[in-house]
């Protein structure tokens, strides 16, 4: 497995923290936020399950721009080799 060299940016980490503290945020937004925060200052990679969830969010019209930002960040840190198989 290749090492992940990407990390969540400060603005996205801030958005993720706000999302986790927002009582009105959806479960999907909170799980994406948690994944994004877990990848802040680490080399952790997105799980296959979170890759799938993030992809669904980006292809849907029902999610907010903030949720889509979290999804894009999570996907940017995915395991590229998993996609090749």
Buried (B, 14 or more C-beta within 10 A) or exposed (E): EEEBEEBBEEEBBEBBBEBBEEEEBBEBBBBBBBBBBBBBEEEBBBBEEBBEBBBEBBEEEEBEEBBBBBBBBBBBBBBEEBEEE
